[in-house]
Amino acid sequence: MKINEIIRKKRLEKGYTQEQIASFLGVSPPAVNKWEKASSYPDITLLPALARLLGTDLNTLLSFQEEPTKEEIEHFINELASAAETEGIDHAFRMALDKFHQYPASDSLLLHTALALEGLILTHVGSTKDNPYMDTIEDLYRRVSKSNDKEVGNLAKSMLISKHIGRKEFEAAEKLLKELPDKKDAFDKRQLNANLYLAQEEWAAAAQLIEQKILSEINVVVSSLYTLAEIAFKENQISDAEKLTHIAKQTTGLFDLWECNAHIADFLLAVAKKDTDRSLEALRKLITTLDKEWKPKESVLYRHLSFKDTNKGTGIGQMMRLGIVSELENPENHAYDFLRDHPDIQNLLGKYR
């Protein structure tokens, strides 16, 4: 809440009129009215007396808070997404800068807002390449990478590493990689916490932690299988690449992951083999499944988890589709040269660009 809102709220809670506040403080009633409308502010010498009169302290009166809470950050990210949808990226970016000015020392806010802005640019623009805001976003990652909060700092470093690798700045990427810990923790804190819940017979809480663990780790496994398949193909081990792709598809089904994961595997393998027909078939299935809602709570594996948002509509599905279209249109990505001029690809690009 802003100071004008706090003054009005506390005044009403105390049952005072604006005229009474003015009389107690020796100012005019119009002055108090202006404070509550935010057209002017109390003189600094009046603030201690005003705080005492309203039954609060200066920190509350001045809305002083060193860090926004996790819930406040999540709420602000949702506000950014809505603003980008209704008023455009420029407006969302101005909102972010205003928030940074309020909490310039909150590394968590800076990081999560930077991540959200990058995602919104991809969603609404279609590509982050040459976007004028990306320099500022990367500066934020760089700033947060020096955070005293190791978890936040390491996530920022991981984003910078990806940027360096994309620009073939391998020495810079390697330097940051050496700064990251080999393991996030020396022990599995989530498992220990689940064990505590089990001992306390809090079954749902224990299940929720284990389901989170399964979902996060199986996504890492599937991603690693894709990478191994890519390596196998580059080593000309075609049968190994096909087997790894098959394992990735089986894992997706076995662990009730989003269906599009299976088609990603098929598409990557077909592209690597430059098989036009199979690439087109896999791409059609992939694009179609991006519009299908993933319903993890219907799976026995994830029934204790709560999901605020899904991939449907303007969420991650649209972001992935735009990313695919952007890469298909990118002449610097030679992996798709054999597909780019195909009429079916041109029709797809025309539909989604």
C-alpha positions, 0 to 999 in steps of 0.5 A: 500500500502507498502512503496515501492509502495507509493514511486513509485506511488508518484514519478510518480505522481510528474513526477520525475525520479529515478535519479531526486529523488536521486539527490534531496536527495543526494543518488545514483539512484540504492538506489532509485531503491532498495527502489521501489523494496523493496530490501532496505528502505530509511534511517530514517533520509531521510524520512521527506525530502522524504515525502516533496519531494513526496508531502505527509506526513510521515503517508501516506509514512509509510502506517500508519493506526491505524485500517483497514476499514470495507471494507479492513477487508472484502476484506482480509477475501475474500483473506483468503478464496481464499488462503485456497482454492488454497494453503491450510489452513496453507498458509491462517493461515500464511497470517492471522498472517502477517496481525495481525502483521500489525494491532496488536491493531485492535480488529475488524480485529482479531475477524473477521479473527478468525471467518473466520479461524474457518469457513475455518477449518470446510470447508476444514478439516471437523471438528475443533476438535483437530485442532492445530490452534483452540488453537490460534483461541480461544486465539484470542477470549479471547484477543478480549473479553477484547476489549474496543469496546463492540460490538466486545468484546461481540461477542468474549465472545459469541464464548468463551461461546460456546467453554466452553459449548462444553467442559462442562466448565459451570462455565466459560460459566456462568461467561462470560454470566453474562458479556453480556448485556441483550439487545444489545441496550436500543432502536431499532436503526435500526427501528429508522433509518428506521423511519428517512428514511421514513420521508425523503421519502427514501423508498429503504433505509428504506425497506433495514433496515426493511428487514435486521431486519426481516431476522435476527430476524426470524432466531432467532425465527426458531432457538428458535423453534428448541430448544423448540422442543428439550426440549419438546422431552427431557421432553417426550412431544412428541406431543409438540415437533412435533407441534413445529417442524411443526411450525418451518417448516411453519415459514421457508416457510412463511418467504422464508428462505433457504429450508434446514431449514425445513428438519433440523427440520424433521431430528432433530425430527426423530433423537430424536425419533430414527426413522431410516427411517424418519431420513434417508429420512430427511437427504437425503432431507437435503443434497440435499437442501444444494446444492440448491441456496437460492435466497432471492432477489426473495422474496418480503421480501428481494428484497432490500437486496444485497447478495454478496455470497449465500449458493451454492458451497463452501459456507455455504452449504458445511460447513453445510454438512461437519459439519453433516458428521463430527458429524455422524462420531463422536463416542462421539455423541451418538445421532447418534448411531442408524444410524451410521452403516446403509449402507445408512449412510455409503454410504453418509459418503463415498461420502462426507468425 
